[in-house]
């Protein structure tokens, strides 16, 4: 026989049974959700609009097309940029042309009264229409009685040599017109005489004259200059260059010093001018590469 307390306890359990079942179902759902694999991110696939390959622009190089076919778009873009620059700028071959020139500046000045002259033949190789190695070979001579001096200087015709290069700032344009900056290294070995020299003896007050003949000397110097070169007609051009020069070393004699240096000018000068007539021979059939 059950006691009243037991009957009351059973009644309470029966009254709360629906709530307990609901809680149990909720817990079971939570446990099942925790055991399942977490949700994955869904990526929406990209659907191409078309599967047709557009043809490259007309005139595209075969090399660029091959890069696109291989999937190397970066290299193709770089190659297209190079091709566009080639269309803008003219690229000349390494051996563009060869010029032979004759410097006529000082012989012209001598015709108008100058007492010395140097003239030379030059050979210039134009590379890429930019860098121009050059060689100059010539003769220089002089005969002068300097103002205020008591002697006559006779420079015997003597050779001189120069080597150097020019740089053409208009290398993107036609070789017919050039703006140049040049450097040279010059050397000469030469002979000279000093004649009709005289001095007054301080004791006897006599005018004593003497000659110094057969003197030999040499000189090494450097030059830097700027100039222009323009086409006259066909393959004939004219160019001029203003040159600043300085002597590195020259030979001194016990009784005299050279007044004139072939290829350089008076020893005390610092400026020179060359005026050349050039004949140009093209080195390739095509003057430029596009």
Secondary structure, 3 states (H helix, E strand, C coil): CCCHHHHHHHHHHHHHHHHHHHHHHHHHHHHHHHHCCCCCCCCCCCCCCCCCCCCCCCCCCHHHHHHHHCCCHHHHHHHHHHHHHHHHCCECCCEEEEEEEEECHHHHHHHCCCCEEEEEEEEEEEECCCEEEEEEEEEEEEEECCCCCCCEEEEEEEEEEEEEEEEECCCCCCCCEEEEEEEEEEEEEEEEEEEEEEEECCCCCCEEEEEEEEEEEEEEEEEEEEEEEEEEECCEEEEEEEEEEEEEEECCCCCCCCCEECCCEECCCCEEEEEEEEEEEECCCCCCEC
